[in-house]
Amino acid sequence: MRKVAIVGGGATRCGKRKASWRDLVQEAGKAMFESVDNLSPKDVDSLIVGAAQPERFVFQAHVAPMVAEYLGITPRKVIARTELMCASGQAAIRYAWACVATGLADVAVAFGVEKMFMPDMAEAQTNMTCVLDREWDGVNGLSAPPFFAMTAQRHMHEYGTTKDQMALVSVKNHHYSSLNPFAQFQKEITVEDVLKSVAIAPPLNLFDCSGITDGAAGVILVPAEDAKKYADTPMYVIGSGQASIGNAINNFASLTDWVPLKIAAKEALRSAKITLDNIDIAEVHDCFTISEIIEYEAFGWCEKGEGGKFIEDGQPYIGGKVAVNPRGGLLGCGHPLGATAILQAIDILQQFKGAVPKGRLVNDAEIAVAHNLSGAANVHSIVIYSR
């Protein structure tokens, strides 16, 4: 298999946008092609589009050919759409990487887009109940906030995790997103702000939750031997892992022990031939504050049950044990489902170039991990990048 590099990427600003779904595609696509030298849309032979629910959010199916048309691409080797809910963009990157690595494609675009704001917010929220088993969990209202609220309650019960500790995750990520011009939320907040925000699903308040978001992003992947034709500082895909265990919540052995994340992380580290200590940046899936706390533990940066103390001690800040979500995470940047993983990849590329604001720059970063979960934390997908 060939080694693969990401040579450029472009994105929209995330948030509540007046731009249509099509506008978002073209805005991100223009930025993507402008980020790369010596490459134009006609050079792209393959396109993988990550989109979670365009059928429900914008009433549009068969979106990959539409994206190709709006970007001016004529795919002649591979074209497909990936749907893995919150990890749809991660799936697009992994498939594009696999296509280039095997020679099925030579220049591939992994693109993600979601327009989640609808005229009626209740409809947008109802759409999210489609994620879980409709006949078992969906009909009982177990969309994301109630499920992660149960997870938080259980973690608090088992390990003594506090609402203040969870709030610290949001404070950290909003601090970094305040320095990110592409982020949905660009103001710093305090622990008190989190605790006083509107209750969504106890113990989770509004600022414990990532936002409904519009956004799009794309990256360009080529064989590593060609990378320097297009970029002075390409980013290499060096490892990946993915795992899924169970689906219906009543079949879970534990709410707080994310076994599929452990399996995916082990495989990603093995395939990249690195250890956890080699990772400088970790972009993890903080859809809720409790998620990031459990991810510290499942990756192995701290012992099980010590995630609350890990954030309390400042370990996931830049300068701590590992810089977790210096982009601002989903809590600060928003979560446009199909685009999230691609936004993570673009920010890691910018970190490697030293092209992010000083206040969130991880100096001399060489290796980064990007992680996404989907469903009821039963699917976990990971890609490891190197400078």
KEDO-587321 format. One line per field, with one value per residue (C-alpha): x, y, z. Coordinates in nm, 3 decimals. Layout:
BEGIN
xx: X	...
yy: Y	...
zz: Z	...
This chain:
BEGIN
xx: 0.000	0.109	0.165	-0.088	-0.070	-0.323	-0.192	-0.462	-0.805	-1.069	-1.373	-1.661	-1.716	-1.948	-2.270	-2.618	-2.562	-2.793	-2.600	-2.780	-2.644	-2.512	-2.358	-2.169	-2.029	-1.900	-1.762	-1.558	-1.460	-1.324	-1.114	-0.993	-0.864	-0.710	-0.506	-0.314	-0.061	-0.055	-0.388	-0.732	-1.072	-1.001	-0.710	-0.935	-1.037	-1.226	-1.471	-1.605	-1.873	-1.955	-2.313	-2.519	-2.878	-2.925	-3.247	-3.400	-3.217	-3.242	-3.467	-3.197	-3.057	-2.794	-2.566	-2.221	-2.286	-2.426	-2.111	-1.898	-2.092	-2.072	-1.696	-1.634	-1.505	-1.560	-1.496	-1.373	-1.240	-1.442	-1.749	-1.945	-2.122	-2.048	-2.301	-2.181	-2.373	-2.130	-1.833	-1.953	-1.661	-1.414	-1.548	-1.500	-1.137	-1.070	-1.227	-1.045	-0.720	-0.785	-0.860	-0.535	-0.332	-0.449	-0.414	-0.786	-0.756	-0.468	-0.615	-0.912	-1.123	-1.285	-1.563	-1.812	-2.122	-2.423	-2.684	-2.863	-3.055	-3.415	-3.708	-3.834	-3.569	-3.801	-3.774	-3.394	-3.393	-3.642	-3.412	-3.144	-3.359	-3.303	-2.949	-3.052	-3.257	-3.594	-3.808	-3.624	-3.433	-3.568	-3.931	-3.822	-3.669	-3.310	-3.155	-2.804	-2.863	-3.062	-2.818	-2.510	-2.692	-2.738	-2.370	-2.274	-2.499	-2.340	-1.984	-2.067	-2.212	-1.922	-1.627	-1.743	-1.707	-1.859	-2.053	-1.771	-1.518	-1.737	-1.782	-1.403	-1.400	-1.635	-1.433	-1.114	-1.265	-1.442	-1.109	-0.948	-1.250	-1.238	-0.910	-1.053	-1.217	-1.399	-1.563	-1.932	-1.874	-1.602	-1.641	-1.472	-1.693	-1.652	-1.749	-2.029	-2.156	-2.179	-2.350	-2.603	-2.683	-3.019	-3.070	-3.099	-3.090	-2.962	-2.678	-2.602	-2.667	-2.662	-2.288	-2.220	-2.355	-2.216	-2.432	-2.661	-2.438	-2.415	-2.077	-1.871	-1.508	-1.290	-0.937	-0.729	-0.541	-0.260	0.016	0.291	0.554	0.356	0.280	0.558	0.420	0.124	0.235	0.549	0.412	0.191	0.033	0.065	-0.192	0.011	-0.248	-0.614	-0.850	-1.222	-1.450	-1.817	-1.975	-2.349	-2.622	-2.930	-2.853	-3.010	-2.742	-2.447	-2.229	-2.137	-2.219	-1.882	-1.638	-1.608	-1.457	-1.480	-1.272	-1.005	-1.003	-0.987	-0.710	-0.501	-0.528	-0.455	-0.140	-0.029	-0.076	0.102	0.386	0.374	0.279	0.037	0.333	0.419	0.092	0.120	-0.236	-0.560	-0.875	-1.138	-1.514	-1.642	-2.007	-2.075	-1.842	-1.868	-1.753	-1.414	-1.367	-1.434	-1.207	-0.913	-0.961	-1.032	-0.728	-0.517	-0.398	-0.528	-0.667	-1.030	-1.242	-0.969	-1.090	-1.242	-0.917	-0.723	-0.904	-0.901	-0.520	-0.494	-0.343	-0.541	-0.437	-0.149	0.158	-0.005	0.024	-0.144	-0.312	-0.675	-0.896	-0.683	-0.915	-1.196	-1.356	-1.718	-1.822	-1.655	-1.658	-1.996	-2.074	-2.185	-2.209	-2.064	-1.795	-1.663	-1.382	-1.266	-1.259	-1.041	-0.803	-0.774	-0.691	-0.425	-0.273	-0.269	-0.109	0.169	0.223	0.232	-0.056	-0.294	-0.311	-0.030	-0.266	-0.369	-0.055	0.107	0.473	0.672	0.380	0.471	0.190	-0.183	-0.482	-0.833	-1.119	-1.491	-1.767	-2.110	-2.440	-2.464	-2.084	-2.094	-1.884	-1.540	-1.319	-0.960	-0.702	-0.343	-0.156	0.210	0.383
yy: 0.000	0.354	0.609	0.891	1.263	1.540	1.843	2.102	2.173	2.441	2.506	2.739	2.917	2.705	2.817	2.928	3.026	3.194	3.008	2.714	2.358	2.421	2.752	2.580	2.324	2.590	2.811	2.526	2.395	2.732	2.756	2.398	2.448	2.785	2.613	2.398	2.486	2.330	2.152	2.231	2.057	1.884	1.698	1.530	1.180	1.067	1.212	1.075	1.286	1.255	1.359	1.224	1.326	1.552	1.363	1.499	1.828	1.960	1.696	1.594	1.249	1.136	1.417	1.301	1.384	1.722	1.802	1.699	1.936	2.228	2.177	2.143	1.788	1.506	1.186	0.918	0.659	0.669	0.858	0.772	0.906	0.787	0.792	0.708	0.980	1.189	1.009	1.049	1.278	1.044	0.762	0.982	1.045	0.677	0.568	0.833	0.732	0.365	0.447	0.641	0.388	0.098	0.285	0.294	0.674	0.916	1.250	1.220	1.472	1.384	1.633	1.678	1.894	1.934	2.206	2.133	2.453	2.420	2.662	2.460	2.357	2.081	1.915	1.931	1.771	1.505	1.415	1.323	1.049	0.857	0.783	0.517	0.204	0.354	0.072	0.037	0.350	0.613	0.581	0.628	0.966	0.849	1.104	1.224	1.451	1.192	0.914	1.113	1.242	0.880	0.821	1.124	1.015	0.673	0.812	1.042	0.747	0.511	0.751	1.065	1.285	1.628	1.879	2.128	1.889	1.841	2.217	2.258	2.069	2.327	2.615	2.478	2.420	2.756	2.918	2.766	2.825	3.195	3.199	3.012	3.228	2.923	2.831	2.866	2.998	3.258	3.374	3.244	3.109	3.021	2.721	2.932	3.008	2.635	2.554	2.837	2.762	2.606	2.247	2.016	1.665	1.661	1.671	1.824	2.192	2.382	2.453	2.084	2.012	2.072	2.289	2.237	2.362	2.440	2.383	2.221	2.124	1.934	1.792	1.669	1.337	1.226	0.962	1.068	1.071	1.343	1.554	1.811	1.906	2.059	2.164	2.258	2.101	1.804	1.588	1.212	0.950	0.699	0.490	0.424	0.216	0.158	-0.059	-0.110	-0.310	-0.339	-0.099	-0.111	0.059	-0.216	-0.454	-0.241	-0.400	-0.056	0.307	0.431	0.173	0.252	-0.076	0.000	0.315	0.109	-0.140	0.133	0.320	0.004	-0.070	0.291	0.302	-0.040	0.055	0.389	0.215	0.470	0.484	0.714	0.919	1.017	1.206	1.585	1.681	1.493	1.608	1.399	1.385	1.609	1.608	1.644	1.730	1.380	1.238	1.406	1.292	0.929	0.963	1.067	0.738	0.511	0.633	0.576	0.928	0.868	0.581	0.476	0.711	0.978	1.182	1.450	1.494	1.495	1.810	1.957	1.929	2.103	1.800	1.828	2.191	2.292	2.240	1.953	1.581	1.611	1.902	1.793	1.985	2.298	2.372	2.427	2.088	2.028	2.222	2.539	2.493	2.327	1.988	1.985	1.607	1.522	1.790	1.754	1.504	1.698	2.020	1.836	1.724	2.075	2.224	1.959	2.042	2.410	2.321	2.133	2.440	2.669	2.863	2.891	3.175	3.165	3.113	2.770	2.667	2.342	2.417	2.160	1.917	1.613	1.361	1.407	1.182	1.261	1.068	1.053	0.852	0.791	0.654	0.584	0.587	0.236	0.317	0.480	0.587	0.713	0.848	0.931	1.202	1.301	1.618
zz: 0.000	-0.075	0.197	0.184	0.258	0.311	0.126	0.191	0.324	0.352	0.565	0.633	0.959	1.170	1.333	1.235	0.873	0.625	0.356	0.198	0.199	-0.153	-0.052	0.231	-0.013	-0.249	0.030	0.178	-0.166	-0.276	0.040	-0.005	-0.359	-0.270	0.003	-0.247	-0.514	-0.860	-0.826	-0.962	-0.955	-1.286	-1.124	-0.866	-0.972	-0.662	-0.408	-0.080	0.088	0.457	0.528	0.816	0.754	0.451	0.376	0.696	0.745	0.387	0.223	-0.024	-0.101	-0.355	-0.243	-0.362	-0.729	-0.622	-0.425	-0.722	-0.946	-0.704	-0.664	-1.037	-0.992	-1.241	-1.041	-1.278	-1.036	-0.711	-0.590	-0.277	0.027	0.380	0.663	1.011	1.191	1.398	1.241	0.881	0.796	0.962	0.747	0.438	0.529	0.599	0.271	0.068	0.239	0.159	-0.206	-0.250	-0.051	-0.269	-0.596	-0.662	-0.660	-0.717	-0.606	-0.371	-0.187	0.146	0.200	0.483	0.503	0.728	0.758	1.083	1.156	1.044	1.069	1.365	1.617	1.743	1.403	1.413	1.756	1.646	1.358	1.607	1.760	1.434	1.551	1.799	1.742	1.653	1.792	2.122	2.222	1.982	2.089	2.450	2.373	2.406	2.175	2.253	2.558	2.760	2.675	2.771	3.080	3.192	3.117	3.328	3.614	3.613	3.601	3.893	4.085	4.015	4.047	4.224	3.915	3.976	3.768	3.832	3.677	3.371	3.346	3.332	3.000	2.851	2.997	2.840	2.499	2.488	2.578	2.270	2.045	2.139	1.944	1.643	1.374	1.230	1.562	1.634	1.987	2.026	2.384	2.694	2.972	3.339	3.548	3.693	3.341	3.271	3.598	3.556	3.192	3.109	3.223	2.921	3.067	3.427	3.514	3.171	3.118	2.790	2.801	2.865	2.515	2.167	1.943	1.648	1.366	0.997	0.835	0.562	0.509	0.267	0.245	-0.048	-0.028	-0.259	-0.258	-0.019	-0.294	-0.472	-0.165	-0.204	-0.546	-0.369	-0.020	0.171	0.489	0.405	0.672	0.657	0.755	0.956	1.137	1.195	1.403	1.430	1.641	1.721	2.001	2.046	1.944	2.168	2.498	2.708	2.576	2.694	2.961	3.093	3.021	3.139	3.002	2.630	2.513	2.138	2.191	2.365	2.077	1.812	1.997	2.036	1.663	1.565	1.779	1.651	1.287	1.338	1.527	1.808	2.174	2.353	2.477	2.117	2.070	2.093	1.997	2.055	1.879	2.055	2.026	2.306	2.202	2.575	2.861	3.005	2.670	2.690	3.050	2.958	2.654	2.873	3.055	2.758	2.564	2.873	2.960	3.311	3.516	3.497	3.704	3.715	3.416	3.638	3.827	3.497	3.378	3.728	3.728	3.388	3.215	2.886	2.830	2.605	2.823	3.014	2.950	2.609	2.432	2.401	2.160	2.111	1.817	2.068	2.027	1.940	2.249	2.124	1.747	1.703	1.554	1.188	1.183	0.841	0.858	1.214	1.152	0.848	1.048	1.301	1.026	0.882	1.219	1.283	0.944	1.042	1.376	1.195	0.976	1.280	1.125	1.420	1.676	1.930	2.223	2.096	1.908	2.020	1.956	1.758	1.734	1.528	1.585	1.639	1.685	1.563	1.724	1.665	1.825	1.681	1.797	2.167	2.196	2.049	1.740	1.762	1.471	1.492	1.248	1.345	1.154	1.146	1.034
